[in-house]
Amino acid sequence: MASFLENTKHYVERAASALGLGADALALLEKPKNVAAFDIPLPLDSGETRIFKAWRVQHNDALGPFKGGIRYHPASNVDEVEALASLMTWKTSLVGIPYGGAKGAVTVNPKELSARELEAISRSYVRRLFDVIGPKKDIPAPDVGTTPQVMAWMVDEYSKLVGHFEPTAFTGKPVEIGGSFGRDTATGFGGAVVLREYARSAGLEPKKLRVAIQGFGAVGSAIANILAKEDYRVVGLSDSKGAIFNDDRIDVEEVLRVQEERGLVNRRPCSLEEASGGMCKVISNEELLESEVDVLIPAALENVITAENAGRVKAKTILEMANGPVTSEAEAILTAAGAAIIPDVLANSGGVVGSYFEWVQGLARFYWEEDEVFAKIKKIMVKAFEDVAKAKSEGGDWREASYVRAVKRVAEAMRLRGWV
C-alpha cells in the first residue's frame, strides 16, 4: 500500500503532467521549503522527564504565508506531516485564499497529559519555532489532538516572546481572545456545502440519501448535525471505539447529547435505544465503512479505505472530510465501480477558509457576526466546487480536476515570482 505521502505526490505529479510542467517546477511543487525537526523534553507531574519528537513542515509559500494545523498524536511522523503540509498548499490554492501550506505535529497523546503538562508542551513548541512562525510568516491552527485552549496557550507564549499581544499568530482560538464565530464548525459546514452542491449537480435529493460518517470529533459531529438538520438520512456514526447504525435514521442531536455526557458514540444510545429507536445496532468502524449507504463520509484519519476493503464499500459518493482517507489504489477500485470521490482538498477546506476569515478579522481588529462568517465561507466553497466541476467536465475525476486547478495556481505564482 502506498503511503499517505506517496499518494499525495502521485496526485501532484499527475496534475503537473496534465499541465505540462517541467522537472524544475515539479521539484519545487513536491519538496517542502523548510523542515524543522526537534525534541521537546517535558517534565511530568510524576517527576520524570519524557522526550517527545516534534516537527513543523513549511511546504510552499508562493501564494502567501504558510498555514496549517498542529497535530498531537503519538503515531505522527515526518512523512505524515510533510504530506499534510503539501495538502494544505493545494487546499488554500484551490479555494483561492492567499496562503501556502504547512503542518506541525508532536508525538504525544494529549489524553495522557495533565492540564499543566499539556500547557507546558504547547508553550515549548512555540518557543522552539518562534523565529519561523508569526502572522505574516506561518499561522498555525488546531488539528487532531489540539484545541482552542491549546491555541490560547500558544498565542500567549508567542505574545510574551514578541513583546505584545498578537492574536493573529494563530487561528482556531477561543472567541474571547480573537477567535472567530463559526471557526469550530467551519470544516463541517464547508463539507456540507460541497455535498449539497454535488447532490444538486448530480440530481440527488438529500432526503433520499443515506449517510454514514466515520469519526465524531469536531469535524464529524459538525457535519452530522448540519446534514441531519438539512434532512439527509444520517444512518451511521462512529468514533474511535465503535459505531452505531440505524436503518431508518439516527437522532444526531440525541447522540451529541449522550456523547457529551459519556464521551462515546457507541456505548449508550443503541443499548438503551435512546438516540435511535429499536432498529439501532452497534457495529465496528470497519462495518460502518462497508455499510449500505449512498454517501460515506470518512472524517477521522488517513488510509481507512484501502485496496483491501475498497471492493466492499457500497457507497457511490465518498466525501473526504478526513485528510487522505482513501488510498490511490482504493480510489482506482472505487472509481472503476462508479463511485464519485469528492477529495479532501475540496471537501474539508472549509476549515482553512474559516481560519483565513479569523486571521483577516484579527488583522483588522474588526469582528463579524456568525451568520456573516458562514455566508462568506459558503460563497467561497460554492465557487470552489463550481470551478472544480467545470474542470472535471473537461476530463478526469474529481481529485484530478481539483489538483490540476490547485497546482496550476501555485505553479503560476512561482513563475511570476521568478522561482522557475
Order of alpha helices (4+ residues) and beta strands (2+ residues): alpha-alpha-beta-beta-beta-alpha-beta-alpha-beta-alpha-alpha-beta-alpha-beta-beta-alpha-beta-alpha-beta-beta-alpha-beta-alpha-alpha-alpha-alpha
